[in-house]
Amino acid sequence: MENQQNTSNNEEILLIIALLIGAFLSTLNMTNINIALPTLMTHFNTDMATVQWIVVGFMLTNGLIMPAIGYFTDRFGGRNLFAFGLMTLAVSSALCAIAPNIEVLIAARLLQGISGGIIMPVPFTLVYQFVSRERQLMTTSIVSVAIALGTALGPTVAGLFIDNFGWPSLFLFNIPFALLDCILVMKF
């Protein structure tokens, strides 16, 4: 009985870690791109009005998808929807990193906004579905902290990555974490 409870607790902890990673990545991608706008203007030889669509498009699709998440969660399940959001984040991040022109980058950021709109609300649903009742309040608090950290650290992380590795690294950073997170969510 104790071994079974330990296994359940270990799986619960891994699920919580997966939720933290997903929530952090989702909010990090909202704020990290702002620092890159001047670099992207230079790289793609475009103006601010065009490059702003990288931010605006992300926020637009992010906000448009969120109201439908309750329906999709009921239809496909929170775990499947979260995994789909993470896979979409990985694919869209890869597309952003290899974008040959500004139009492709904007389109990939639209897709990334959809993934963020999926990933952001679903962790709280999963907490109430899979985390034991006595840990739910603490877990939602910890997920909220991960969201706040992603928002706060986005510009700093972006500045470090752009200075040291170039603008594509902002997007390449997401891929291994999103894939690992997807595996954790689907397994546990």
C-alpha positions, 0 to 999 in steps of 0.5 A: 500500500505504501509503495503504491502511494509513493508511486502515485505521489511520484507521478503527481510530482512529475505531473506538477513539474510538467505543468510548471514547465508548460506554464513557464514556457507559455508566459515566457513566449509572451514577453521575450520577443519584445526585446528582439524587435529591433534585431528582427527589424535589422535582420529582415530589413523591415519597419516597426509596423510590420515587425510589431505583428510578431507581438500583436499576432501572438497576443491576438491568437492567444486571446482568441483561442482561450474562450474555446479551451473549456469546450476542447478540454471537455471534448478531448481531455485536458491532458491531450489538449495540453500535450497538443499545445506543447507539440504545437509550441515545439513545431511553431518554435522550430518554424520561427527559428528557421523563418526565411522572411518576416511573413513566415515568422509572423505566421509561425508566431500566430501558431505559437500564440494558439499554442500559448492560448491552449497551454495557459489555462489547461494546467489549472484544469489538470491540477483539479483532475489529477492532483490530490485534494490536499495538494491542489491549493499549493499546486495552483499557487506554484503554477501561478508563480511559474506564470509570473516568473515566465512573464518577469524573466522573458525580457532578461532571458531574451536579452541574454540569448540574443546577445550570446546566441542570436535571435533564433535561440529565443525559439530553439530554447522552447523545443527540448523543454516542450517535447520533454514536457509533452512526454511527462504529461502523456506518461504521468 
